[in-house]
Amino acid sequence: MLAEQAEQYLRLRRALGHRLDEAARLLPRFVACLDAAGVTTITVDVALQWVQRPDADPTSSVWARRMTVVRGFARHMSGIDPATEIPGCRVRRGRWRGFGCAGGTAVARPVIPLVNGVVYQRR
């Protein structure tokens, strides 16, 4: 199901005039990873696991580009599957920044889940 939704998402975005060179390359990889794991709903944890795969250097921009693709698709899927969580993170210089993730470095602060799967961290 996710593979079909990913194809429809890319078609829709292209029809709206977006160039999706990177998304067209990365999104099928993300969906294939989810399918291989038997995951049918996008969650923050699943997205972070894929984004942070060890095949990419965390100091490069690969994690950020992957997250951009995943977030766009997750936003789309949240209208179809209400259980979808949208990662609320940004990556900068190999460390997760912003609210919502314990990404590249372990953070032992409590988190508060909010609406639409966005998770905020207490400072």
Secondary structure, DSSP 8 states (H G I E B T S, - for coil): -HHHHHHHHHHHHHHTT---HHHHHHHHHHHHHHHHHT--S--HHHHHHHHT-TTS-TTSSHHHHHHHHHHHHHHHHHTT-TT------EEETTEEESSS---SS-----EEE-GGG-EEE--
